[in-house]
Every structure is written in C-alpha cells, then in structure tokens.
Amino acid sequence: MHDANRNLRTENEELVARIRELDIMVAEQAHGVQRLKDRCRSSDAGCATAMRYVAQKRERMKAGLAVYNTEFA
C-alpha cells in the first residue's frame, strides 16, 4: 500500500510539473499572438493612412486634368 501511494504521489508530481510546463507554453503563445495582433493593428493604421493619401492625390490629379482639358478645349 505504501508503494502504491508513493507511486501515485510521484505520478501526481510529474503531472503537475507537466501542467506547469504547458501553462508556460500557452502563456508564451498568447504573448506571441498578442504581439502579432498589435503589429496588424499598426499595419492596418498605416495602410489606411496610405489609402487616404492616394485618394487625395487621385482627386487632385482629376481636378488638374479637368482644368487642363478646359484650357485646351
């Protein structure tokens, strides 16, 4: 009986150690995922800024072409 209890205790300690290792792995992965989300958010903001800039340039070019066409028409 004493050996059975010792074996169970040893097995329990090993399982607890494994669970701690897995908890650490999950926390590291969660941190990595959060960093990727932050990078995507930053990238999305940069992309939106670039799209606004392109839209402004396009409108200026269209206005310039309209003036050009009326001057030479």
mmCIF file of the N, C-alpha and C atoms, coordinates in Angstrom:
data_MODEL
# 
_entry.id   MODEL 
# 
loop_
_atom_site.group_PDB 
_atom_site.id 
_atom_site.type_symbol 
_atom_site.label_atom_id 
_atom_site.label_alt_id 
_atom_site.label_comp_id 
_atom_site.label_asym_id 
_atom_site.label_entity_id 
_atom_site.label_seq_id 
_atom_site.pdbx_PDB_ins_code 
_atom_site.Cartn_x 
_atom_site.Cartn_y 
_atom_site.Cartn_z 
_atom_site.occupancy 
_atom_site.B_iso_or_equiv 
_atom_site.pdbx_formal_charge 
_atom_site.auth_seq_id 
_atom_site.auth_comp_id 
_atom_site.auth_asym_id 
_atom_site.auth_atom_id 
_atom_site.pdbx_PDB_model_num 
ATOM 1   N N  . MET A 1 1  ? 0.824   -1.198 0.000   1.00 0.00 ? 1  MET A N  1 
ATOM 2   C CA . MET A 1 1  ? 0.000   0.000  0.000   1.00 0.00 ? 1  MET A CA 1 
ATOM 3   C C  . MET A 1 1  ? 0.869   1.263  0.000   1.00 0.00 ? 1  MET A C  1 
ATOM 4   N N  . HIS A 1 2  ? 1.930   1.231  0.790   1.00 0.00 ? 2  HIS A N  1 
ATOM 5   C CA . HIS A 1 2  ? 2.825   2.381  0.880   1.00 0.00 ? 2  HIS A CA 1 
ATOM 6   C C  . HIS A 1 2  ? 3.474   2.673  -0.470  1.00 0.00 ? 2  HIS A C  1 
ATOM 7   N N  . ASP A 1 3  ? 3.877   1.630  -1.195  1.00 0.00 ? 3  ASP A N  1 
ATOM 8   C CA . ASP A 1 3  ? 4.479   1.805  -2.521  1.00 0.00 ? 3  ASP A CA 1 
ATOM 9   C C  . ASP A 1 3  ? 3.474   2.372  -3.515  1.00 0.00 ? 3  ASP A C  1 
ATOM 10  N N  . ALA A 1 4  ? 2.227   1.933  -3.412  1.00 0.00 ? 4  ALA A N  1 
ATOM 11  C CA . ALA A 1 4  ? 1.189   2.432  -4.315  1.00 0.00 ? 4  ALA A CA 1 
ATOM 12  C C  . ALA A 1 4  ? 0.976   3.923  -4.090  1.00 0.00 ? 4  ALA A C  1 
ATOM 13  N N  . ASN A 1 5  ? 0.945   4.340  -2.825  1.00 0.00 ? 5  ASN A N  1 
ATOM 14  C CA . ASN A 1 5  ? 0.785   5.768  -2.515  1.00 0.00 ? 5  ASN A CA 1 
ATOM 15  C C  . ASN A 1 5  ? 1.978   6.568  -3.019  1.00 0.00 ? 5  ASN A C  1 
ATOM 16  N N  . ARG A 1 6  ? 3.162   6.035  -2.838  1.00 0.00 ? 6  ARG A N  1 
ATOM 17  C CA . ARG A 1 6  ? 4.369   6.713  -3.306  1.00 0.00 ? 6  ARG A CA 1 
ATOM 18  C C  . ARG A 1 6  ? 4.342   6.845  -4.827  1.00 0.00 ? 6  ARG A C  1 
ATOM 19  N N  . ASN A 1 7  ? 3.927   5.783  -5.509  1.00 0.00 ? 7  ASN A N  1 
ATOM 20  C CA . ASN A 1 7  ? 3.838   5.821  -6.975  1.00 0.00 ? 7  ASN A CA 1 
ATOM 21  C C  . ASN A 1 7  ? 2.818   6.860  -7.435  1.00 0.00 ? 7  ASN A C  1 
ATOM 22  N N  . LEU A 1 8  ? 1.675   6.890  -6.752  1.00 0.00 ? 8  LEU A N  1 
ATOM 23  C CA . LEU A 1 8  ? 0.643   7.877  -7.109  1.00 0.00 ? 8  LEU A CA 1 
ATOM 24  C C  . LEU A 1 8  ? 1.142   9.301  -6.857  1.00 0.00 ? 8  LEU A C  1 
ATOM 25  N N  . ARG A 1 9  ? 1.831   9.490  -5.744  1.00 0.00 ? 9  ARG A N  1 
ATOM 26  C CA . ARG A 1 9  ? 2.364   10.814 -5.425  1.00 0.00 ? 9  ARG A CA 1 
ATOM 27  C C  . ARG A 1 9  ? 3.395   11.241 -6.476  1.00 0.00 ? 9  ARG A C  1 
ATOM 28  N N  . THR A 1 10 ? 4.268   10.320 -6.868  1.00 0.00 ? 10 THR A N  1 
ATOM 29  C CA . THR A 1 10 ? 5.274   10.612 -7.888  1.00 0.00 ? 10 THR A CA 1 
ATOM 30  C C  . THR A 1 10 ? 4.610   10.944 -9.215  1.00 0.00 ? 10 THR A C  1 
ATOM 31  N N  . GLU A 1 11 ? 3.624   10.143 -9.576  1.00 0.00 ? 11 GLU A N  1 
ATOM 32  C CA . GLU A 1 11 ? 2.902   10.398 -10.831 1.00 0.00 ? 11 GLU A CA 1 
ATOM 33  C C  . GLU A 1 11 ? 2.202   11.752 -10.783 1.00 0.00 ? 11 GLU A C  1 
ATOM 34  N N  . ASN A 1 12 ? 1.608   12.064 -9.638  1.00 0.00 ? 12 ASN A N  1 
ATOM 35  C CA . ASN A 1 12 ? 0.925   13.344 -9.480  1.00 0.00 ? 12 ASN A CA 1 
ATOM 36  C C  . ASN A 1 12 ? 1.915   14.502 -9.617  1.00 0.00 ? 12 ASN A C  1 
ATOM 37  N N  . GLU A 1 13 ? 3.074   14.391 -8.997  1.00 0.00 ? 13 GLU A N  1 
ATOM 38  C CA . GLU A 1 13 ? 4.088   15.441 -9.093  1.00 0.00 ? 13 GLU A CA 1 
ATOM 39  C C  . GLU A 1 13 ? 4.558   15.627 -10.530 1.00 0.00 ? 13 GLU A C  1 
ATOM 40  N N  . GLU A 1 14 ? 4.716   14.528 -11.247 1.00 0.00 ? 14 GLU A N  1 
ATOM 41  C CA . GLU A 1 14 ? 5.123   14.609 -12.654 1.00 0.00 ? 14 GLU A CA 1 
ATOM 42  C C  . GLU A 1 14 ? 4.050   15.291 -13.493 1.00 0.00 ? 14 GLU A C  1 
ATOM 43  N N  . LEU A 1 15 ? 2.792   14.949 -13.215 1.00 0.00 ? 15 LEU A N  1 
ATOM 44  C CA . LEU A 1 15 ? 1.690   15.572 -13.962 1.00 0.00 ? 15 LEU A CA 1 
ATOM 45  C C  . LEU A 1 15 ? 1.589   17.066 -13.654 1.00 0.00 ? 15 LEU A C  1 
ATOM 46  N N  . VAL A 1 16 ? 1.774   17.423 -12.392 1.00 0.00 ? 16 VAL A N  1 
ATOM 47  C CA . VAL A 1 16 ? 1.736   18.841 -12.021 1.00 0.00 ? 16 VAL A CA 1 
ATOM 48  C C  . VAL A 1 16 ? 2.866   19.594 -12.722 1.00 0.00 ? 16 VAL A C  1 
ATOM 49  N N  . ALA A 1 17 ? 4.053   19.002 -12.766 1.00 0.00 ? 17 ALA A N  1 
ATOM 50  C CA . ALA A 1 17 ? 5.180   19.638 -13.452 1.00 0.00 ? 17 ALA A CA 1 
ATOM 51  C C  . ALA A 1 17 ? 4.874   19.800 -14.934 1.00 0.00 ? 17 ALA A C  1 
ATOM 52  N N  . ARG A 1 18 ? 4.274   18.796 -15.542 1.00 0.00 ? 18 ARG A N  1 
ATOM 53  C CA . ARG A 1 18 ? 3.931   18.870 -16.973 1.00 0.00 ? 18 ARG A CA 1 
ATOM 54  C C  . ARG A 1 18 ? 2.881   19.947 -17.222 1.00 0.00 ? 18 ARG A C  1 
ATOM 55  N N  . ILE A 1 19 ? 1.899   20.039 -16.337 1.00 0.00 ? 19 ILE A N  1 
ATOM 56  C CA . ILE A 1 19 ? 0.861   21.068 -16.473 1.00 0.00 ? 19 ILE A CA 1 
ATOM 57  C C  . ILE A 1 19 ? 1.488   22.458 -16.380 1.00 0.00 ? 19 ILE A C  1 
ATOM 58  N N  . ARG A 1 20 ? 2.444   22.631 -15.467 1.00 0.00 ? 20 ARG A N  1 
ATOM 59  C CA . ARG A 1 20 ? 3.127   23.931 -15.354 1.00 0.00 ? 20 ARG A CA 1 
ATOM 60  C C  . ARG A 1 20 ? 3.884   24.259 -16.639 1.00 0.00 ? 20 ARG A C  1 
ATOM 61  N N  . GLU A 1 21 ? 4.560   23.265 -17.195 1.00 0.00 ? 21 GLU A N  1 
ATOM 62  C CA . GLU A 1 21 ? 5.275   23.479 -18.462 1.00 0.00 ? 21 GLU A CA 1 
ATOM 63  C C  . GLU A 1 21 ? 4.311   23.902 -19.562 1.00 0.00 ? 21 GLU A C  1 
ATOM 64  N N  . LEU A 1 22 ? 3.168   23.214 -19.627 1.00 0.00 ? 22 LEU A N  1 
ATOM 65  C CA . LEU A 1 22 ? 2.179   23.541 -20.660 1.00 0.00 ? 22 LEU A CA 1 
ATOM 66  C C  . LEU A 1 22 ? 1.581   24.927 -20.433 1.00 0.00 ? 22 LEU A C  1 
ATOM 67  N N  . ASP A 1 23 ? 1.360   25.289 -19.172 1.00 0.00 ? 23 ASP A N  1 
ATOM 68  C CA . ASP A 1 23 ? 0.860   26.634 -18.873 1.00 0.00 ? 23 ASP A CA 1 
ATOM 69  C C  . ASP A 1 23 ? 1.833   27.698 -19.365 1.00 0.00 ? 23 ASP A C  1 
ATOM 70  N N  . ILE A 1 24 ? 3.124   27.450 -19.160 1.00 0.00 ? 24 ILE A N  1 
ATOM 71  C CA . ILE A 1 24 ? 4.142   28.399 -19.623 1.00 0.00 ? 24 ILE A CA 1 
ATOM 72  C C  . ILE A 1 24 ? 4.110   28.498 -21.144 1.00 0.00 ? 24 ILE A C  1 
ATOM 73  N N  . MET A 1 25 ? 3.986   27.351 -21.814 1.00 0.00 ? 25 MET A N  1 
ATOM 74  C CA . MET A 1 25 ? 3.933   27.360 -23.280 1.00 0.00 ? 25 MET A CA 1 
ATOM 75  C C  . MET A 1 25 ? 2.726   28.136 -23.781 1.00 0.00 ? 25 MET A C  1 
ATOM 76  N N  . VAL A 1 26 ? 1.576   27.925 -23.146 1.00 0.00 ? 26 VAL A N  1 
ATOM 77  C CA . VAL A 1 26 ? 0.356   28.625 -23.555 1.00 0.00 ? 26 VAL A CA 1 
ATOM 78  C C  . VAL A 1 26 ? 0.513   30.130 -23.339 1.00 0.00 ? 26 VAL A C  1 
ATOM 79  N N  . ALA A 1 27 ? 1.101   30.517 -22.216 1.00 0.00 ? 27 ALA A N  1 
ATOM 80  C CA . ALA A 1 27 ? 1.306   31.946 -21.943 1.00 0.00 ? 27 ALA A CA 1 
ATOM 81  C C  . ALA A 1 27 ? 2.241   32.566 -22.980 1.00 0.00 ? 27 ALA A C  1 
ATOM 82  N N  . GLU A 1 28 ? 3.299   31.853 -23.348 1.00 0.00 ? 28 GLU A N  1 
ATOM 83  C CA . GLU A 1 28 ? 4.222   32.368 -24.363 1.00 0.00 ? 28 GLU A CA 1 
ATOM 84  C C  . GLU A 1 28 ? 3.529   32.506 -25.711 1.00 0.00 ? 28 GLU A C  1 
ATOM 85  N N  . GLN A 1 29 ? 2.703   31.529 -26.058 1.00 0.00 ? 29 GLN A N  1 
ATOM 86  C CA . GLN A 1 29 ? 1.979   31.603 -27.326 1.00 0.00 ? 29 GLN A CA 1 
ATOM 87  C C  . GLN A 1 29 ? 0.970   32.741 -27.308 1.00 0.00 ? 29 GLN A C  1 
ATOM 88  N N  . ALA A 1 30 ? 0.290   32.934 -26.183 1.00 0.00 ? 30 ALA A N  1 
ATOM 89  C CA . ALA A 1 30 ? -0.673  34.031 -26.074 1.00 0.00 ? 30 ALA A CA 1 
ATOM 90  C C  . ALA A 1 30 ? 0.040   35.371 -26.229 1.00 0.00 ? 30 ALA A C  1 
ATOM 91  N N  . HIS A 1 31 ? 1.224   35.476 -25.656 1.00 0.00 ? 31 HIS A N  1 
ATOM 92  C CA . HIS A 1 31 ? 2.008   36.710 -25.790 1.00 0.00 ? 31 HIS A CA 1 
ATOM 93  C C  . HIS A 1 31 ? 2.391   36.935 -27.252 1.00 0.00 ? 31 HIS A C  1 
ATOM 94  N N  . GLY A 1 32 ? 2.806   35.876 -27.931 1.00 0.00 ? 32 GLY A N  1 
ATOM 95  C CA . GLY A 1 32 ? 3.157   35.984 -29.353 1.00 0.00 ? 32 GLY A CA 1 
ATOM 96  C C  . GLY A 1 32 ? 1.970   36.391 -30.202 1.00 0.00 ? 32 GLY A C  1 
ATOM 97  N N  . VAL A 1 33 ? 0.811   35.816 -29.919 1.00 0.00 ? 33 VAL A N  1 
ATOM 98  C CA . VAL A 1 33 ? -0.402  36.158 -30.666 1.00 0.00 ? 33 VAL A CA 1 
ATOM 99  C C  . VAL A 1 33 ? -0.759  37.625 -30.431 1.00 0.00 ? 33 VAL A C  1 
ATOM 100 N N  . GLN A 1 34 ? -0.634  38.083 -29.191 1.00 0.00 ? 34 GLN A N  1 
ATOM 101 C CA . GLN A 1 34 ? -0.943  39.480 -28.894 1.00 0.00 ? 34 GLN A CA 1 
ATOM 102 C C  . GLN A 1 34 ? 0.000   40.420 -29.632 1.00 0.00 ? 34 GLN A C  1 
ATOM 103 N N  . ARG A 1 35 ? 1.280   40.062 -29.692 1.00 0.00 ? 35 ARG A N  1 
ATOM 104 C CA . ARG A 1 35 ? 2.237   40.890 -30.436 1.00 0.00 ? 35 ARG A CA 1 
ATOM 105 C C  . ARG A 1 35 ? 1.862   40.949 -31.912 1.00 0.00 ? 35 ARG A C  1 
ATOM 106 N N  . LEU A 1 36 ? 1.439   39.817 -32.481 1.00 0.00 ? 36 LEU A N  1 
ATOM 107 C CA . LEU A 1 36 ? 1.017   39.816 -33.887 1.00 0.00 ? 36 LEU A CA 1 
ATOM 108 C C  . LEU A 1 36 ? -0.216  40.683 -34.093 1.00 0.00 ? 36 LEU A C  1 
ATOM 109 N N  . LYS A 1 37 ? -1.161  40.610 -33.155 1.00 0.00 ? 37 LYS A N  1 
ATOM 110 C CA . LYS A 1 37 ? -2.355  41.452 -33.253 1.00 0.00 ? 37 LYS A CA 1 
ATOM 111 C C  . LYS A 1 37 ? -1.977  42.927 -33.220 1.00 0.00 ? 37 LYS A C  1 
ATOM 112 N N  . ASP A 1 38 ? -1.041  43.274 -32.331 1.00 0.00 ? 38 ASP A N  1 
ATOM 113 C CA . ASP A 1 38 ? -0.597  44.667 -32.242 1.00 0.00 ? 38 ASP A CA 1 
ATOM 114 C C  . ASP A 1 38 ? 0.069   45.112 -33.537 1.00 0.00 ? 38 ASP A C  1 
ATOM 115 N N  . ARG A 1 39 ? 0.884   44.242 -34.111 1.00 0.00 ? 39 ARG A N  1 
ATOM 116 C CA . ARG A 1 39 ? 1.546   44.578 -35.379 1.00 0.00 ? 39 ARG A CA 1 
ATOM 117 C C  . ARG A 1 39 ? 0.520   44.747 -36.492 1.00 0.00 ? 39 ARG A C  1 
ATOM 118 N N  . CYS A 1 40 ? -0.490  43.896 -36.515 1.00 0.00 ? 40 CYS A N  1 
ATOM 119 C CA . CYS A 1 40 ? -1.536  44.009 -37.544 1.00 0.00 ? 40 CYS A CA 1 
ATOM 120 C C  . CYS A 1 40 ? -2.301  45.314 -37.378 1.00 0.00 ? 40 CYS A C  1 
ATOM 121 N N  . ARG A 1 41 ? -2.606  45.667 -36.131 1.00 0.00 ? 41 ARG A N  1 
ATOM 122 C CA . ARG A 1 41 ? -3.322  46.914 -35.880 1.00 0.00 ? 41 ARG A CA 1 
ATOM 123 C C  . ARG A 1 41 ? -2.509  48.097 -36.388 1.00 0.00 ? 41 ARG A C  1 
ATOM 124 N N  . SER A 1 42 ? -1.218  48.081 -36.102 1.00 0.00 ? 42 SER A N  1 
ATOM 125 C CA . SER A 1 42 ? -0.334  49.154 -36.558 1.00 0.00 ? 42 SER A CA 1 
ATOM 126 C C  . SER A 1 42 ? -0.258  49.178 -38.081 1.00 0.00 ? 42 SER A C  1 
ATOM 127 N N  . SER A 1 43 ? -0.153  48.010 -38.682 1.00 0.00 ? 43 SER A N  1 
ATOM 128 C CA . SER A 1 43 ? -0.084  47.911 -40.140 1.00 0.00 ? 43 SER A CA 1 
ATOM 129 C C  . SER A 1 43 ? -1.384  48.386 -40.777 1.00 0.00 ? 43 SER A C  1 
ATOM 130 N N  . ASP A 1 44 ? -2.514  48.022 -40.183 1.00 0.00 ? 44 ASP A N  1 
ATOM 131 C CA . ASP A 1 44 ? -3.808  48.466 -40.708 1.00 0.00 ? 44 ASP A CA 1 
ATOM 132 C C  . ASP A 1 44 ? -3.923  49.984 -40.664 1.00 0.00 ? 44 ASP A C  1 
ATOM 133 N N  . ALA A 1 45 ? -3.441  50.581 -39.585 1.00 0.00 ? 45 ALA A N  1 
ATOM 134 C CA . ALA A 1 45 ? -3.489  52.042 -39.469 1.00 0.00 ? 45 ALA A CA 1 
ATOM 135 C C  . ALA A 1 45 ? -2.612  52.685 -40.542 1.00 0.00 ? 45 ALA A C  1 
ATOM 136 N N  . GLY A 1 46 ? -1.438  52.128 -40.767 1.00 0.00 ? 46 GLY A N  1 
ATOM 137 C CA . GLY A 1 46 ? -0.556  52.651 -41.808 1.00 0.00 ? 46 GLY A CA 1 
ATOM 138 C C  . GLY A 1 46 ? -1.164  52.508 -43.186 1.00 0.00 ? 46 GLY A C  1 
ATOM 139 N N  . CYS A 1 47 ? -1.820  51.395 -43.418 1.00 0.00 ? 47 CYS A N  1 
ATOM 140 C CA . CYS A 1 47 ? -2.467  51.156 -44.711 1.00 0.00 ? 47 CYS A CA 1 
ATOM 141 C C  . CYS A 1 47 ? -3.606  52.155 -44.925 1.00 0.00 ? 47 CYS A C  1 
ATOM 142 N N  . ALA A 1 48 ? -4.390  52.400 -43.889 1.00 0.00 ? 48 ALA A N  1 
ATOM 143 C CA . ALA A 1 48 ? -5.494  53.356 -44.012 1.00 0.00 ? 48 ALA A CA 1 
ATOM 144 C C  . ALA A 1 48 ? -4.962  54.752 -44.319 1.00 0.00 ? 48 ALA A C  1 
ATOM 145 N N  . THR A 1 49 ? -3.867  55.125 -43.682 1.00 0.00 ? 49 THR A N  1 
ATOM 146 C CA . THR A 1 49 ? -3.252  56.427 -43.952 1.00 0.00 ? 49 THR A CA 1 
ATOM 147 C C  . THR A 1 49 ? -2.782  56.516 -45.402 1.00 0.00 ? 49 THR A C  1 
ATOM 148 N N  . ALA A 1 50 ? -2.148  55.466 -45.877 1.00 0.00 ? 50 ALA A N  1 
ATOM 149 C CA . ALA A 1 50 ? -1.672  55.444 -47.267 1.00 0.00 ? 50 ALA A CA 1 
ATOM 150 C C  . ALA A 1 50 ? -2.838  55.521 -48.245 1.00 0.00 ? 50 ALA A C  1 
ATOM 151 N N  . MET A 1 51 ? -3.925  54.837 -47.953 1.00 0.00 ? 51 MET A N  1 
ATOM 152 C CA . MET A 1 51 ? -5.093  54.863 -48.843 1.00 0.00 ? 51 MET A CA 1 
ATOM 153 C C  . MET A 1 51 ? -5.708  56.260 -48.889 1.00 0.00 ? 51 MET A C  1 
ATOM 154 N N  . ARG A 1 52 ? -5.766  56.944 -47.752 1.00 0.00 ? 52 ARG A N  1 
ATOM 155 C CA . ARG A 1 52 ? -6.280  58.327 -47.747 1.00 0.00 ? 52 ARG A CA 1 
ATOM 156 C C  . ARG A 1 52 ? -5.378  59.233 -48.581 1.00 0.00 ? 52 ARG A C  1 
ATOM 157 N N  . TYR A 1 53 ? -4.071  59.047 -48.447 1.00 0.00 ? 53 TYR A N  1 
ATOM 158 C CA . TYR A 1 53 ? -3.109  59.843 -49.211 1.00 0.00 ? 53 TYR A CA 1 
ATOM 159 C C  . TYR A 1 53 ? -3.297  59.617 -50.708 1.00 0.00 ? 53 TYR A C  1 
ATOM 160 N N  . VAL A 1 54 ? -3.435  58.363 -51.112 1.00 0.00 ? 54 VAL A N  1 
ATOM 161 C CA . VAL A 1 54 ? -3.631  58.037 -52.530 1.00 0.00 ? 54 VAL A CA 1 
ATOM 162 C C  . VAL A 1 54 ? -4.940  58.638 -53.032 1.00 0.00 ? 54 VAL A C  1 
ATOM 163 N N  . ALA A 1 55 ? -5.991  58.568 -52.219 1.00 0.00 ? 55 ALA A N  1 
ATOM 164 C CA . ALA A 1 55 ? -7.279  59.135 -52.631 1.00 0.00 ? 55 ALA A CA 1 
ATOM 165 C C  . ALA A 1 55 ? -7.170  60.650 -52.826 1.00 0.00 ? 55 ALA A C  1 
ATOM 166 N N  . GLN A 1 56 ? -6.455  61.321 -51.926 1.00 0.00 ? 56 GLN A N  1 
ATOM 167 C CA . GLN A 1 56 ? -6.263  62.767 -52.067 1.00 0.00 ? 56 GLN A CA 1 
ATOM 168 C C  . GLN A 1 56 ? -5.486  63.093 -53.340 1.00 0.00 ? 56 GLN A C  1 
ATOM 169 N N  . LYS A 1 57 ? -4.424  62.366 -53.586 1.00 0.00 ? 57 LYS A N  1 
ATOM 170 C CA . LYS A 1 57 ? -3.620  62.598 -54.795 1.00 0.00 ? 57 LYS A CA 1 
ATOM 171 C C  . LYS A 1 57 ? -4.447  62.347 -56.054 1.00 0.00 ? 57 LYS A C  1 
ATOM 172 N N  . ARG A 1 58 ? -5.272  61.305 -56.026 1.00 0.00 ? 58 ARG A N  1 
ATOM 173 C CA . ARG A 1 58 ? -6.113  60.990 -57.183 1.00 0.00 ? 58 ARG A CA 1 
ATOM 174 C C  . ARG A 1 58 ? -7.091  62.128 -57.447 1.00 0.00 ? 58 ARG A C  1 
ATOM 175 N N  . GLU A 1 59 ? -7.703  62.665 -56.399 1.00 0.00 ? 59 GLU A N  1 
ATOM 176 C CA . GLU A 1 59 ? -8.659  63.763 -56.570 1.00 0.00 ? 59 GLU A CA 1 
ATOM 177 C C  . GLU A 1 59 ? -7.960  65.013 -57.108 1.00 0.00 ? 59 GLU A C  1 
ATOM 178 N N  . ARG A 1 60 ? -6.758  65.285 -56.604 1.00 0.00 ? 60 ARG A N  1 
ATOM 179 C CA . ARG A 1 60 ? -6.006  66.439 -57.121 1.00 0.00 ? 60 ARG A CA 1 
ATOM 180 C C  . ARG A 1 60 ? -5.658  66.250 -58.587 1.00 0.00 ? 60 ARG A C  1 
ATOM 181 N N  . MET A 1 61 ? -5.277  65.042 -58.948 1.00 0.00 ? 61 MET A N  1 
ATOM 182 C CA . MET A 1 61 ? -4.931  64.766 -60.342 1.00 0.00 ? 61 MET A CA 1 
ATOM 183 C C  . MET A 1 61 ? -6.162  64.907 -61.238 1.00 0.00 ? 61 MET A C  1 
ATOM 184 N N  . LYS A 1 62 ? -7.302  64.412 -60.773 1.00 0.00 ? 62 LYS A N  1 
ATOM 185 C CA . LYS A 1 62 ? -8.529  64.548 -61.565 1.00 0.00 ? 62 LYS A CA 1 
ATOM 186 C C  . LYS A 1 62 ? -8.890  66.022 -61.745 1.00 0.00 ? 62 LYS A C  1 
ATOM 187 N N  . ALA A 1 63 ? -8.738  66.799 -60.679 1.00 0.00 ? 63 ALA A N  1 
ATOM 188 C CA . ALA A 1 63 ? -9.037  68.232 -60.775 1.00 0.00 ? 63 ALA A CA 1 
ATOM 189 C C  . ALA A 1 63 ? -8.063  68.911 -61.735 1.00 0.00 ? 63 ALA A C  1 
ATOM 190 N N  . GLY A 1 64 ? -6.799  68.537 -61.661 1.00 0.00 ? 64 GLY A N  1 
ATOM 191 C CA . GLY A 1 64 ? -5.803  69.106 -62.569 1.00 0.00 ? 64 GLY A CA 1 
ATOM 192 C C  . GLY A 1 64 ? -6.089  68.747 -64.011 1.00 0.00 ? 64 GLY A C  1 
ATOM 193 N N  . LEU A 1 65 ? -6.512  67.523 -64.272 1.00 0.00 ? 65 LEU A N  1 
ATOM 194 C CA . LEU A 1 65 ? -6.850  67.106 -65.637 1.00 0.00 ? 65 LEU A CA 1 
ATOM 195 C C  . LEU A 1 65 ? -8.083  67.840 -66.144 1.00 0.00 ? 65 LEU A C  1 
ATOM 196 N N  . ALA A 1 66 ? -9.033  68.084 -65.255 1.00 0.00 ? 66 ALA A N  1 
ATOM 197 C CA . ALA A 1 66 ? -10.231 68.822 -65.666 1.00 0.00 ? 66 ALA A CA 1 
ATOM 198 C C  . ALA A 1 66 ? -9.853  70.240 -66.084 1.00 0.00 ? 66 ALA A C  1 
ATOM 199 N N  . VAL A 1 67 ? -8.990  70.887 -65.313 1.00 0.00 ? 67 VAL A N  1 
ATOM 200 C CA . VAL A 1 67 ? -8.529  72.242 -65.664 1.00 0.00 ? 67 VAL A CA 1 
ATOM 201 C C  . VAL A 1 67 ? -7.754  72.196 -66.973 1.00 0.00 ? 67 VAL A C  1 
ATOM 202 N N  . TYR A 1 68 ? -6.885  71.244 -67.119 1.00 0.00 ? 68 TYR A N  1 
ATOM 203 C CA . TYR A 1 68 ? -6.081  71.090 -68.337 1.00 0.00 ? 68 TYR A CA 1 
ATOM 204 C C  . TYR A 1 68 ? -6.982  70.917 -69.556 1.00 0.00 ? 68 TYR A C  1 
ATOM 205 N N  . ASN A 1 69 ? -7.997  70.065 -69.432 1.00 0.00 ? 69 ASN A N  1 
ATOM 206 C CA . ASN A 1 69 ? -8.906  69.809 -70.556 1.00 0.00 ? 69 ASN A CA 1 
ATOM 207 C C  . ASN A 1 69 ? -9.731  71.038 -70.909 1.00 0.00 ? 69 ASN A C  1 
ATOM 208 N N  . THR A 1 70 ? -10.144 71.807 -69.916 1.00 0.00 ? 70 THR A N  1 
ATOM 209 C CA . THR A 1 70 ? -10.934 73.006 -70.231 1.00 0.00 ? 70 THR A CA 1 
ATOM 210 C C  . THR A 1 70 ? -10.069 74.093 -70.865 1.00 0.00 ? 70 THR A C  1 
ATOM 211 N N  . GLU A 1 71 ? -8.804  74.158 -70.491 1.00 0.00 ? 71 GLU A N  1 
ATOM 212 C CA . GLU A 1 71 ? -7.914  75.162 -71.083 1.00 0.00 ? 71 GLU A CA 1 
ATOM 213 C C  . GLU A 1 71 ? -7.615  74.857 -72.549 1.00 0.00 ? 71 GLU A C  1 
ATOM 214 N N  . PHE A 1 72 ? -7.542  73.581 -72.903 1.00 0.00 ? 72 PHE A N  1 
ATOM 215 C CA . PHE A 1 72 ? -7.200  73.210 -74.275 1.00 0.00 ? 72 PHE A CA 1 
ATOM 216 C C  . PHE A 1 72 ? -8.408  72.792 -75.100 1.00 0.00 ? 72 PHE A C  1 
ATOM 217 N N  . ALA A 1 73 ? -9.589  72.999 -74.581 1.00 0.00 ? 73 ALA A N  1 
ATOM 218 C CA . ALA A 1 73 ? -10.783 72.617 -75.340 1.00 0.00 ? 73 ALA A CA 1 
ATOM 219 C C  . ALA A 1 73 ? -11.266 73.734 -76.220 1.00 0.00 ? 73 ALA A C  1 
# 
